Amino acid sequence: MTVEIITPERLLFVGEVKAIQLPGKDGLFQLLDNHAPLIASLGKGSIKMDLAKAYERTDSSSNKLISEGQSLKVDISGGVVEVSANKAIVLVS
């Protein structure tokens, strides 16, 4: 599943994930590949993602690729998620 996490200021994340856990208004819920279409409001909490492959970034000082592991966590204060056609767009604040 492709996930985009967007704030009013910038695009935080775009990538392929195996699973994503979101803090819904009524509690945590999880999305997997080929999830049914969905629109849901999000509350304060953390988005946790199991990435399809290890997240990598380039170290600015040495220009070397650094692996950051296969999971990411993003703290949010609220937002909304839309799932359609195996893609989740998460708008957060």
MODELLER restraints for C-alpha pairs under 7 A, 6 or more apart:
rsr = mdl.restraints
at = mdl.atoms
rsr.add(forms.Gaussian(group=physical.xy_distance, feature=features.Distance(at['CA:1:A'], at['CA:16:A']), mean=5.50, stdev=0.5))
rsr.add(forms.Gaussian(group=physical.xy_distance, feature=features.Distance(at['CA:1:A'], at['CA:17:A']), mean=5.52, stdev=0.5))
rsr.add(forms.Gaussian(group=physical.xy_distance, feature=features.Distance(at['CA:1:A'], at['CA:18:A']), mean=6.59, stdev=0.5))
rsr.add(forms.Gaussian(group=physical.xy_distance, feature=features.Distance(at['CA:1:A'], at['CA:33:A']), mean=5.05, stdev=0.5))
rsr.add(forms.Gaussian(group=physical.xy_distance, feature=features.Distance(at['CA:1:A'], at['CA:86:A']), mean=5.14, stdev=0.5))
rsr.add(forms.Gaussian(group=physical.xy_distance, feature=features.Distance(at['CA:1:A'], at['CA:87:A']), mean=5.57, stdev=0.5))
rsr.add(forms.Gaussian(group=physical.xy_distance, feature=features.Distance(at['CA:2:A'], at['CA:15:A']), mean=5.55, stdev=0.5))
rsr.add(forms.Gaussian(group=physical.xy_distance, feature=features.Distance(at['CA:2:A'], at['CA:16:A']), mean=4.53, stdev=0.5))
rsr.add(forms.Gaussian(group=physical.xy_distance, feature=features.Distance(at['CA:2:A'], at['CA:17:A']), mean=6.33, stdev=0.5))
rsr.add(forms.Gaussian(group=physical.xy_distance, feature=features.Distance(at['CA:2:A'], at['CA:86:A']), mean=6.59, stdev=0.5))
rsr.add(forms.Gaussian(group=physical.xy_distance, feature=features.Distance(at['CA:2:A'], at['CA:87:A']), mean=4.71, stdev=0.5))
rsr.add(forms.Gaussian(group=physical.xy_distance, feature=features.Distance(at['CA:2:A'], at['CA:88:A']), mean=6.26, stdev=0.5))
rsr.add(forms.Gaussian(group=physical.xy_distance, feature=features.Distance(at['CA:3:A'], at['CA:14:A']), mean=5.61, stdev=0.5))
rsr.add(forms.Gaussian(group=physical.xy_distance, feature=features.Distance(at['CA:3:A'], at['CA:15:A']), mean=5.58, stdev=0.5))
rsr.add(forms.Gaussian(group=physical.xy_distance, feature=features.Distance(at['CA:3:A'], at['CA:16:A']), mean=6.24, stdev=0.5))
rsr.add(forms.Gaussian(group=physical.xy_distance, feature=features.Distance(at['CA:3:A'], at['CA:17:A']), mean=6.90, stdev=0.5))
rsr.add(forms.Gaussian(group=physical.xy_distance, feature=features.Distance(at['CA:3:A'], at['CA:87:A']), mean=5.86, stdev=0.5))
rsr.add(forms.Gaussian(group=physical.xy_distance, feature=features.Distance(at['CA:3:A'], at['CA:88:A']), mean=4.82, stdev=0.5))
rsr.add(forms.Gaussian(group=physical.xy_distance, feature=features.Distance(at['CA:3:A'], at['CA:89:A']), mean=5.97, stdev=0.5))
rsr.add(forms.Gaussian(group=physical.xy_distance, feature=features.Distance(at['CA:4:A'], at['CA:13:A']), mean=5.53, stdev=0.5))
rsr.add(forms.Gaussian(group=physical.xy_distance, feature=features.Distance(at['CA:4:A'], at['CA:14:A']), mean=4.52, stdev=0.5))
rsr.add(forms.Gaussian(group=physical.xy_distance, feature=features.Distance(at['CA:4:A'], at['CA:15:A']), mean=6.90, stdev=0.5))
rsr.add(forms.Gaussian(group=physical.xy_distance, feature=features.Distance(at['CA:4:A'], at['CA:88:A']), mean=6.36, stdev=0.5))
rsr.add(forms.Gaussian(group=physical.xy_distance, feature=features.Distance(at['CA:4:A'], at['CA:89:A']), mean=4.92, stdev=0.5))
rsr.add(forms.Gaussian(group=physical.xy_distance, feature=features.Distance(at['CA:4:A'], at['CA:90:A']), mean=6.00, stdev=0.5))
rsr.add(forms.Gaussian(group=physical.xy_distance, feature=features.Distance(at['CA:5:A'], at['CA:11:A']), mean=6.26, stdev=0.5))
rsr.add(forms.Gaussian(group=physical.xy_distance, feature=features.Distance(at['CA:5:A'], at['CA:12:A']), mean=5.40, stdev=0.5))
rsr.add(forms.Gaussian(group=physical.xy_distance, feature=features.Distance(at['CA:5:A'], at['CA:13:A']), mean=5.08, stdev=0.5))
rsr.add(forms.Gaussian(group=physical.xy_distance, feature=features.Distance(at['CA:5:A'], at['CA:14:A']), mean=6.65, stdev=0.5))
rsr.add(forms.Gaussian(group=physical.xy_distance, feature=features.Distance(at['CA:5:A'], at['CA:89:A']), mean=6.22, stdev=0.5))
rsr.add(forms.Gaussian(group=physical.xy_distance, feature=features.Distance(at['CA:5:A'], at['CA:90:A']), mean=4.74, stdev=0.5))
rsr.add(forms.Gaussian(group=physical.xy_distance, feature=features.Distance(at['CA:5:A'], at['CA:91:A']), mean=6.07, stdev=0.5))
rsr.add(forms.Gaussian(group=physical.xy_distance, feature=features.Distance(at['CA:6:A'], at['CA:12:A']), mean=5.57, stdev=0.5))
rsr.add(forms.Gaussian(group=physical.xy_distance, feature=features.Distance(at['CA:6:A'], at['CA:90:A']), mean=6.15, stdev=0.5))
rsr.add(forms.Gaussian(group=physical.xy_distance, feature=features.Distance(at['CA:6:A'], at['CA:91:A']), mean=4.96, stdev=0.5))
rsr.add(forms.Gaussian(group=physical.xy_distance, feature=features.Distance(at['CA:6:A'], at['CA:92:A']), mean=6.16, stdev=0.5))
rsr.add(forms.Gaussian(group=physical.xy_distance, feature=features.Distance(at['CA:7:A'], at['CA:91:A']), mean=5.95, stdev=0.5))
rsr.add(forms.Gaussian(group=physical.xy_distance, feature=features.Distance(at['CA:7:A'], at['CA:92:A']), mean=5.17, stdev=0.5))
rsr.add(forms.Gaussian(group=physical.xy_distance, feature=features.Distance(at['CA:7:A'], at['CA:93:A']), mean=5.75, stdev=0.5))
rsr.add(forms.Gaussian(group=physical.xy_distance, feature=features.Distance(at['CA:16:A'], at['CA:51:A']), mean=6.26, stdev=0.5))
rsr.add(forms.Gaussian(group=physical.xy_distance, feature=features.Distance(at['CA:16:A'], at['CA:52:A']), mean=5.54, stdev=0.5))
rsr.add(forms.Gaussian(group=physical.xy_distance, feature=features.Distance(at['CA:17:A'], at['CA:49:A']), mean=6.55, stdev=0.5))
rsr.add(forms.Gaussian(group=physical.xy_distance, feature=features.Distance(at['CA:17:A'], at['CA:50:A']), mean=5.66, stdev=0.5))
rsr.add(forms.Gaussian(group=physical.xy_distance, feature=features.Distance(at['CA:17:A'], at['CA:51:A']), mean=4.15, stdev=0.5))
rsr.add(forms.Gaussian(group=physical.xy_distance, feature=features.Distance(at['CA:17:A'], at['CA:52:A']), mean=4.67, stdev=0.5))
rsr.add(forms.Gaussian(group=physical.xy_distance, feature=features.Distance(at['CA:18:A'], at['CA:32:A']), mean=6.32, stdev=0.5))
rsr.add(forms.Gaussian(group=physical.xy_distance, feature=features.Distance(at['CA:18:A'], at['CA:33:A']), mean=6.65, stdev=0.5))
rsr.add(forms.Gaussian(group=physical.xy_distance, feature=features.Distance(at['CA:18:A'], at['CA:50:A']), mean=5.46, stdev=0.5))
rsr.add(forms.Gaussian(group=physical.xy_distance, feature=features.Distance(at['CA:18:A'], at['CA:51:A']), mean=5.66, stdev=0.5))
rsr.add(forms.Gaussian(group=physical.xy_distance, feature=features.Distance(at['CA:18:A'], at['CA:52:A']), mean=5.30, stdev=0.5))
rsr.add(forms.Gaussian(group=physical.xy_distance, feature=features.Distance(at['CA:19:A'], at['CA:30:A']), mean=6.89, stdev=0.5))
rsr.add(forms.Gaussian(group=physical.xy_distance, feature=features.Distance(at['CA:19:A'], at['CA:31:A']), mean=5.70, stdev=0.5))
rsr.add(forms.Gaussian(group=physical.xy_distance, feature=features.Distance(at['CA:19:A'], at['CA:32:A']), mean=4.78, stdev=0.5))
rsr.add(forms.Gaussian(group=physical.xy_distance, feature=features.Distance(at['CA:19:A'], at['CA:49:A']), mean=5.84, stdev=0.5))
rsr.add(forms.Gaussian(group=physical.xy_distance, feature=features.Distance(at['CA:19:A'], at['CA:50:A']), mean=5.24, stdev=0.5))
rsr.add(forms.Gaussian(group=physical.xy_distance, feature=features.Distance(at['CA:20:A'], at['CA:30:A']), mean=5.59, stdev=0.5))
rsr.add(forms.Gaussian(group=physical.xy_distance, feature=features.Distance(at['CA:20:A'], at['CA:31:A']), mean=5.33, stdev=0.5))
rsr.add(forms.Gaussian(group=physical.xy_distance, feature=features.Distance(at['CA:20:A'], at['CA:32:A']), mean=6.82, stdev=0.5))
rsr.add(forms.Gaussian(group=physical.xy_distance, feature=features.Distance(at['CA:20:A'], at['CA:48:A']), mean=5.71, stdev=0.5))
rsr.add(forms.Gaussian(group=physical.xy_distance, feature=features.Distance(at['CA:20:A'], at['CA:49:A']), mean=4.40, stdev=0.5))
rsr.add(forms.Gaussian(group=physical.xy_distance, feature=features.Distance(at['CA:20:A'], at['CA:50:A']), mean=6.37, stdev=0.5))
rsr.add(forms.Gaussian(group=physical.xy_distance, feature=features.Distance(at['CA:21:A'], at['CA:28:A']), mean=6.76, stdev=0.5))
rsr.add(forms.Gaussian(group=physical.xy_distance, feature=features.Distance(at['CA:21:A'], at['CA:29:A']), mean=5.67, stdev=0.5))
rsr.add(forms.Gaussian(group=physical.xy_distance, feature=features.Distance(at['CA:21:A'], at['CA:30:A']), mean=4.28, stdev=0.5))
rsr.add(forms.Gaussian(group=physical.xy_distance, feature=features.Distance(at['CA:21:A'], at['CA:31:A']), mean=6.46, stdev=0.5))
rsr.add(forms.Gaussian(group=physical.xy_distance, feature=features.Distance(at['CA:21:A'], at['CA:47:A']), mean=5.68, stdev=0.5))
rsr.add(forms.Gaussian(group=physical.xy_distance, feature=features.Distance(at['CA:21:A'], at['CA:48:A']), mean=5.09, stdev=0.5))
rsr.add(forms.Gaussian(group=physical.xy_distance, feature=features.Distance(at['CA:21:A'], at['CA:49:A']), mean=6.35, stdev=0.5))
rsr.add(forms.Gaussian(group=physical.xy_distance, feature=features.Distance(at['CA:22:A'], at['CA:28:A']), mean=5.62, stdev=0.5))
rsr.add(forms.Gaussian(group=physical.xy_distance, feature=features.Distance(at['CA:22:A'], at['CA:29:A']), mean=5.51, stdev=0.5))
rsr.add(forms.Gaussian(group=physical.xy_distance, feature=features.Distance(at['CA:22:A'], at['CA:30:A']), mean=6.19, stdev=0.5))
rsr.add(forms.Gaussian(group=physical.xy_distance, feature=features.Distance(at['CA:22:A'], at['CA:46:A']), mean=6.79, stdev=0.5))
rsr.add(forms.Gaussian(group=physical.xy_distance, feature=features.Distance(at['CA:22:A'], at['CA:47:A']), mean=4.91, stdev=0.5))
rsr.add(forms.Gaussian(group=physical.xy_distance, feature=features.Distance(at['CA:22:A'], at['CA:48:A']), mean=6.81, stdev=0.5))
rsr.add(forms.Gaussian(group=physical.xy_distance, feature=features.Distance(at['CA:23:A'], at['CA:29:A']), mean=6.64, stdev=0.5))
rsr.add(forms.Gaussian(group=physical.xy_distance, feature=features.Distance(at['CA:23:A'], at['CA:42:A']), mean=5.63, stdev=0.5))
rsr.add(forms.Gaussian(group=physical.xy_distance, feature=features.Distance(at['CA:23:A'], at['CA:43:A']), mean=5.66, stdev=0.5))
rsr.add(forms.Gaussian(group=physical.xy_distance, feature=features.Distance(at['CA:23:A'], at['CA:44:A']), mean=6.68, stdev=0.5))
rsr.add(forms.Gaussian(group=physical.xy_distance, feature=features.Distance(at['CA:23:A'], at['CA:45:A']), mean=5.53, stdev=0.5))
rsr.add(forms.Gaussian(group=physical.xy_distance, feature=features.Distance(at['CA:23:A'], at['CA:46:A']), mean=6.34, stdev=0.5))
rsr.add(forms.Gaussian(group=physical.xy_distance, feature=features.Distance(at['CA:23:A'], at['CA:47:A']), mean=6.67, stdev=0.5))
rsr.add(forms.Gaussian(group=physical.xy_distance, feature=features.Distance(at['CA:24:A'], at['CA:41:A']), mean=6.08, stdev=0.5))
rsr.add(forms.Gaussian(group=physical.xy_distance, feature=features.Distance(at['CA:24:A'], at['CA:42:A']), mean=4.29, stdev=0.5))
rsr.add(forms.Gaussian(group=physical.xy_distance, feature=features.Distance(at['CA:24:A'], at['CA:43:A']), mean=5.42, stdev=0.5))
rsr.add(forms.Gaussian(group=physical.xy_distance, feature=features.Distance(at['CA:25:A'], at['CA:41:A']), mean=6.17, stdev=0.5))
rsr.add(forms.Gaussian(group=physical.xy_distance, feature=features.Distance(at['CA:25:A'], at['CA:42:A']), mean=5.23, stdev=0.5))
rsr.add(forms.Gaussian(group=physical.xy_distance, feature=features.Distance(at['CA:25:A'], at['CA:43:A']), mean=4.78, stdev=0.5))
rsr.add(forms.Gaussian(group=physical.xy_distance, feature=features.Distance(at['CA:33:A'], at['CA:86:A']), mean=6.28, stdev=0.5))
rsr.add(forms.Gaussian(group=physical.xy_distance, feature=features.Distance(at['CA:34:A'], at['CA:86:A']), mean=4.95, stdev=0.5))
rsr.add(forms.Gaussian(group=physical.xy_distance, feature=features.Distance(at['CA:35:A'], at['CA:86:A']), mean=6.52, stdev=0.5))
rsr.add(forms.Gaussian(group=physical.xy_distance, feature=features.Distance(at['CA:37:A'], at['CA:83:A']), mean=5.07, stdev=0.5))
rsr.add(forms.Gaussian(group=physical.xy_distance, feature=features.Distance(at['CA:37:A'], at['CA:84:A']), mean=4.74, stdev=0.5))
rsr.add(forms.Gaussian(group=physical.xy_distance, feature=features.Distance(at['CA:38:A'], at['CA:82:A']), mean=5.67, stdev=0.5))
rsr.add(forms.Gaussian(group=physical.xy_distance, feature=features.Distance(at['CA:38:A'], at['CA:83:A']), mean=4.98, stdev=0.5))
rsr.add(forms.Gaussian(group=physical.xy_distance, feature=features.Distance(at['CA:38:A'], at['CA:84:A']), mean=6.92, stdev=0.5))
rsr.add(forms.Gaussian(group=physical.xy_distance, feature=features.Distance(at['CA:39:A'], at['CA:81:A']), mean=5.62, stdev=0.5))
rsr.add(forms.Gaussian(group=physical.xy_distance, feature=features.Distance(at['CA:39:A'], at['CA:82:A']), mean=4.49, stdev=0.5))
rsr.add(forms.Gaussian(group=physical.xy_distance, feature=features.Distance(at['CA:39:A'], at['CA:83:A']), mean=6.42, stdev=0.5))
rsr.add(forms.Gaussian(group=physical.xy_distance, feature=features.Distance(at['CA:40:A'], at['CA:80:A']), mean=5.70, stdev=0.5))
rsr.add(forms.Gaussian(group=physical.xy_distance, feature=features.Distance(at['CA:40:A'], at['CA:81:A']), mean=5.42, stdev=0.5))
rsr.add(forms.Gaussian(group=physical.xy_distance, feature=features.Distance(at['CA:40:A'], at['CA:82:A']), mean=6.78, stdev=0.5))
rsr.add(forms.Gaussian(group=physical.xy_distance, feature=features.Distance(at['CA:41:A'], at['CA:79:A']), mean=5.93, stdev=0.5))
rsr.add(forms.Gaussian(group=physical.xy_distance, feature=features.Distance(at['CA:41:A'], at['CA:80:A']), mean=4.34, stdev=0.5))
rsr.add(forms.Gaussian(group=physical.xy_distance, feature=features.Distance(at['CA:41:A'], at['CA:81:A']), mean=6.47, stdev=0.5))
rsr.add(forms.Gaussian(group=physical.xy_distance, feature=features.Distance(at['CA:42:A'], at['CA:78:A']), mean=5.03, stdev=0.5))
rsr.add(forms.Gaussian(group=physical.xy_distance, feature=features.Distance(at['CA:42:A'], at['CA:79:A']), mean=4.81, stdev=0.5))
rsr.add(forms.Gaussian(group=physical.xy_distance, feature=features.Distance(at['CA:42:A'], at['CA:80:A']), mean=5.27, stdev=0.5))
rsr.add(forms.Gaussian(group=physical.xy_distance, feature=features.Distance(at['CA:43:A'], at['CA:77:A']), mean=6.22, stdev=0.5))
rsr.add(forms.Gaussian(group=physical.xy_distance, feature=features.Distance(at['CA:43:A'], at['CA:78:A']), mean=4.33, stdev=0.5))
rsr.add(forms.Gaussian(group=physical.xy_distance, feature=features.Distance(at['CA:43:A'], at['CA:79:A']), mean=6.67, stdev=0.5))
rsr.add(forms.Gaussian(group=physical.xy_distance, feature=features.Distance(at['CA:44:A'], at['CA:76:A']), mean=5.64, stdev=0.5))
rsr.add(forms.Gaussian(group=physical.xy_distance, feature=features.Distance(at['CA:44:A'], at['CA:77:A']), mean=4.06, stdev=0.5))
rsr.add(forms.Gaussian(group=physical.xy_distance, feature=features.Distance(at['CA:44:A'], at['CA:78:A']), mean=4.99, stdev=0.5))
rsr.add(forms.Gaussian(group=physical.xy_distance, feature=features.Distance(at['CA:45:A'], at['CA:75:A']), mean=5.77, stdev=0.5))
rsr.add(forms.Gaussian(group=physical.xy_distance, feature=features.Distance(at['CA:45:A'], at['CA:76:A']), mean=5.56, stdev=0.5))
rsr.add(forms.Gaussian(group=physical.xy_distance, feature=features.Distance(at['CA:45:A'], at['CA:77:A']), mean=6.40, stdev=0.5))
rsr.add(forms.Gaussian(group=physical.xy_distance, feature=features.Distance(at['CA:46:A'], at['CA:73:A']), mean=6.37, stdev=0.5))
rsr.add(forms.Gaussian(group=physical.xy_distance, feature=features.Distance(at['CA:46:A'], at['CA:74:A']), mean=5.42, stdev=0.5))
rsr.add(forms.Gaussian(group=physical.xy_distance, feature=features.Distance(at['CA:46:A'], at['CA:75:A']), mean=4.27, stdev=0.5))
rsr.add(forms.Gaussian(group=physical.xy_distance, feature=features.Distance(at['CA:46:A'], at['CA:76:A']), mean=5.88, stdev=0.5))
rsr.add(forms.Gaussian(group=physical.xy_distance, feature=features.Distance(at['CA:47:A'], at['CA:73:A']), mean=5.53, stdev=0.5))
rsr.add(forms.Gaussian(group=physical.xy_distance, feature=features.Distance(at['CA:47:A'], at['CA:74:A']), mean=5.06, stdev=0.5))
rsr.add(forms.Gaussian(group=physical.xy_distance, feature=features.Distance(at['CA:47:A'], at['CA:75:A']), mean=6.28, stdev=0.5))
rsr.add(forms.Gaussian(group=physical.xy_distance, feature=features.Distance(at['CA:48:A'], at['CA:72:A']), mean=5.83, stdev=0.5))
rsr.add(forms.Gaussian(group=physical.xy_distance, feature=features.Distance(at['CA:48:A'], at['CA:73:A']), mean=4.57, stdev=0.5))
rsr.add(forms.Gaussian(group=physical.xy_distance, feature=features.Distance(at['CA:48:A'], at['CA:74:A']), mean=6.64, stdev=0.5))
rsr.add(forms.Gaussian(group=physical.xy_distance, feature=features.Distance(at['CA:49:A'], at['CA:71:A']), mean=5.44, stdev=0.5))
rsr.add(forms.Gaussian(group=physical.xy_distance, feature=features.Distance(at['CA:49:A'], at['CA:72:A']), mean=5.25, stdev=0.5))
rsr.add(forms.Gaussian(group=physical.xy_distance, feature=features.Distance(at['CA:49:A'], at['CA:73:A']), mean=6.46, stdev=0.5))
rsr.add(forms.Gaussian(group=physical.xy_distance, feature=features.Distance(at['CA:50:A'], at['CA:70:A']), mean=6.00, stdev=0.5))
rsr.add(forms.Gaussian(group=physical.xy_distance, feature=features.Distance(at['CA:50:A'], at['CA:71:A']), mean=4.66, stdev=0.5))
rsr.add(forms.Gaussian(group=physical.xy_distance, feature=features.Distance(at['CA:50:A'], at['CA:72:A']), mean=6.89, stdev=0.5))
rsr.add(forms.Gaussian(group=physical.xy_distance, feature=features.Distance(at['CA:51:A'], at['CA:70:A']), mean=5.10, stdev=0.5))
rsr.add(forms.Gaussian(group=physical.xy_distance, feature=features.Distance(at['CA:51:A'], at['CA:71:A']), mean=5.55, stdev=0.5))
rsr.add(forms.Gaussian(group=physical.xy_distance, feature=features.Distance(at['CA:53:A'], at['CA:70:A']), mean=6.09, stdev=0.5))
rsr.add(forms.Gaussian(group=physical.xy_distance, feature=features.Distance(at['CA:54:A'], at['CA:67:A']), mean=6.32, stdev=0.5))
rsr.add(forms.Gaussian(group=physical.xy_distance, feature=features.Distance(at['CA:54:A'], at['CA:68:A']), mean=6.62, stdev=0.5))
rsr.add(forms.Gaussian(group=physical.xy_distance, feature=features.Distance(at['CA:54:A'], at['CA:69:A']), mean=4.96, stdev=0.5))
rsr.add(forms.Gaussian(group=physical.xy_distance, feature=features.Distance(at['CA:54:A'], at['CA:70:A']), mean=4.41, stdev=0.5))
rsr.add(forms.Gaussian(group=physical.xy_distance, feature=features.Distance(at['CA:55:A'], at['CA:67:A']), mean=5.81, stdev=0.5))
rsr.add(forms.Gaussian(group=physical.xy_distance, feature=features.Distance(at['CA:55:A'], at['CA:68:A']), mean=5.25, stdev=0.5))
rsr.add(forms.Gaussian(group=physical.xy_distance, feature=features.Distance(at['CA:55:A'], at['CA:69:A']), mean=5.72, stdev=0.5))
rsr.add(forms.Gaussian(group=physical.xy_distance, feature=features.Distance(at['CA:55:A'], at['CA:70:A']), mean=5.98, stdev=0.5))
rsr.add(forms.Gaussian(group=physical.xy_distance, feature=features.Distance(at['CA:56:A'], at['CA:65:A']), mean=6.36, stdev=0.5))
rsr.add(forms.Gaussian(group=physical.xy_distance, feature=features.Distance(at['CA:56:A'], at['CA:66:A']), mean=5.39, stdev=0.5))
rsr.add(forms.Gaussian(group=physical.xy_distance, feature=features.Distance(at['CA:56:A'], at['CA:67:A']), mean=4.38, stdev=0.5))
rsr.add(forms.Gaussian(group=physical.xy_distance, feature=features.Distance(at['CA:56:A'], at['CA:68:A']), mean=5.66, stdev=0.5))
rsr.add(forms.Gaussian(group=physical.xy_distance, feature=features.Distance(at['CA:57:A'], at['CA:65:A']), mean=5.60, stdev=0.5))
rsr.add(forms.Gaussian(group=physical.xy_distance, feature=features.Distance(at['CA:57:A'], at['CA:66:A']), mean=5.32, stdev=0.5))
rsr.add(forms.Gaussian(group=physical.xy_distance, feature=features.Distance(at['CA:57:A'], at['CA:67:A']), mean=6.62, stdev=0.5))
rsr.add(forms.Gaussian(group=physical.xy_distance, feature=features.Distance(at['CA:58:A'], at['CA:64:A']), mean=5.46, stdev=0.5))
rsr.add(forms.Gaussian(group=physical.xy_distance, feature=features.Distance(at['CA:58:A'], at['CA:65:A']), mean=4.48, stdev=0.5))
rsr.add(forms.Gaussian(group=physical.xy_distance, feature=features.Distance(at['CA:58:A'], at['CA:66:A']), mean=5.96, stdev=0.5))
rsr.add(forms.Gaussian(group=physical.xy_distance, feature=features.Distance(at['CA:59:A'], at['CA:65:A']), mean=6.31, stdev=0.5))
rsr.add(forms.Gaussian(group=physical.xy_distance, feature=features.Distance(at['CA:59:A'], at['CA:66:A']), mean=6.67, stdev=0.5))
rsr.add(forms.Gaussian(group=physical.xy_distance, feature=features.Distance(at['CA:76:A'], at['CA:92:A']), mean=6.45, stdev=0.5))
rsr.add(forms.Gaussian(group=physical.xy_distance, feature=features.Distance(at['CA:76:A'], at['CA:93:A']), mean=6.18, stdev=0.5))
rsr.add(forms.Gaussian(group=physical.xy_distance, feature=features.Distance(at['CA:77:A'], at['CA:93:A']), mean=5.76, stdev=0.5))
rsr.add(forms.Gaussian(group=physical.xy_distance, feature=features.Distance(at['CA:78:A'], at['CA:92:A']), mean=5.78, stdev=0.5))
rsr.add(forms.Gaussian(group=physical.xy_distance, feature=features.Distance(at['CA:78:A'], at['CA:93:A']), mean=5.69, stdev=0.5))
rsr.add(forms.Gaussian(group=physical.xy_distance, feature=features.Distance(at['CA:79:A'], at['CA:91:A']), mean=5.44, stdev=0.5))
rsr.add(forms.Gaussian(group=physical.xy_distance, feature=features.Distance(at['CA:79:A'], at['CA:92:A']), mean=4.20, stdev=0.5))
rsr.add(forms.Gaussian(group=physical.xy_distance, feature=features.Distance(at['CA:79:A'], at['CA:93:A']), mean=5.99, stdev=0.5))
rsr.add(forms.Gaussian(group=physical.xy_distance, feature=features.Distance(at['CA:80:A'], at['CA:90:A']), mean=5.91, stdev=0.5))
rsr.add(forms.Gaussian(group=physical.xy_distance, feature=features.Distance(at['CA:80:A'], at['CA:91:A']), mean=5.37, stdev=0.5))
rsr.add(forms.Gaussian(group=physical.xy_distance, feature=features.Distance(at['CA:80:A'], at['CA:92:A']), mean=6.56, stdev=0.5))
rsr.add(forms.Gaussian(group=physical.xy_distance, feature=features.Distance(at['CA:81:A'], at['CA:88:A']), mean=6.71, stdev=0.5))
rsr.add(forms.Gaussian(group=physical.xy_distance, feature=features.Distance(at['CA:81:A'], at['CA:89:A']), mean=5.66, stdev=0.5))
rsr.add(forms.Gaussian(group=physical.xy_distance, feature=features.Distance(at['CA:81:A'], at['CA:90:A']), mean=4.39, stdev=0.5))
rsr.add(forms.Gaussian(group=physical.xy_distance, feature=features.Distance(at['CA:81:A'], at['CA:91:A']), mean=6.29, stdev=0.5))
rsr.add(forms.Gaussian(group=physical.xy_distance, feature=features.Distance(at['CA:82:A'], at['CA:88:A']), mean=5.62, stdev=0.5))
rsr.add(forms.Gaussian(group=physical.xy_distance, feature=features.Distance(at['CA:82:A'], at['CA:89:A']), mean=5.31, stdev=0.5))
rsr.add(forms.Gaussian(group=physical.xy_distance, feature=features.Distance(at['CA:82:A'], at['CA:90:A']), mean=6.56, stdev=0.5))
rsr.add(forms.Gaussian(group=physical.xy_distance, feature=features.Distance(at['CA:83:A'], at['CA:89:A']), mean=6.50, stdev=0.5))
